[in-house]
Amino acid sequence: MKVLDDEKDKLLEHEYDGIRELDNHMPVWWLWLFYFTIAFGIGYALYYEVFEWGPDQHEEYEMEMAAAAEKYKFNEQQSAEEASFTWTYSEQAEVIEKGKEIFMGMNNLCFTCHGSAGEGLVGPNLTDDKWLHGCSAEEVATSITEGFPDKGMVAYGSGAPMPNEDVNALISYIGSLKGTNPPNAKAVDETRAKPCSIQ
Ligand code: HEC
């Protein structure tokens, strides 16, 4: 084995299958990285575990939930108000128009499953007199706010919640579709649907 002159005194005694080792120093960048991980580890342990300055995962969860409640204007008091909301099929043109915008919008995706004219596609026809889950304003609102996750419709169509006024606009739009007889109407599922006519 060829050993350079200036390497001779670095050569270690041991040898494995002809492989010998030089007693080189660790590269400086490597050592600093190593010291940094130690310092970071100590700092991390002190910050989160010893002094508990930083939030743990449960606290982070609470903070995120609070932020979401703020963002989506959702809190317990409001839930109580929402529970007593009176659902009605509005016949006001601007309410129906707003409902149509939501129905056709990318936030809630109703049209993708119920068709652009409510004629039905993956989801049932919303223009006829046969309903799976009832057609009272309250029942339709519940269909929207809770969805049918096991059938493919998540709450609010896409999981993106909306204020009760908007849900009410949406049901008003659906109410306005009654008897419109759109082309390509999806056939009624006679095994499940029951007669029901939106008043
Ligand atoms: C991913 C597809 C999908 C999307 C998006 C979707 N739905 Fe549905 N929807 C369905 C399916 C499927 C059903 C039928 C559930 C069943 O078989 O019980 C349904 C049922 C309904 C019903 C009850 C119909 C009845 O006959 O009782 C209403 C009302 C309704 N959807 C409204 C909406 C509205 C409004 C939106 C948008 C906010 C929406 N859906 C978005 C798939 C969807």
Boltz pocket constraint, residues with backbone or C-beta under 6 A from the ligand:
constraints:
  - pocket:
      binder: B
      contacts: [[A, 102], [A, 103], [A, 108], [A, 109], [A, 110], [A, 111], [A, 112], [A, 113], [A, 114], [A, 122], [A, 123], [A, 124], [A, 125], [A, 126], [A, 130], [A, 131], [A, 132], [A, 133], [A, 134], [A, 140], [A, 143], [A, 144], [A, 148], [A, 151], [A, 152], [A, 153], [A, 154], [A, 156], [A, 157], [A, 158], [A, 170]]
      max_distance: 6.0
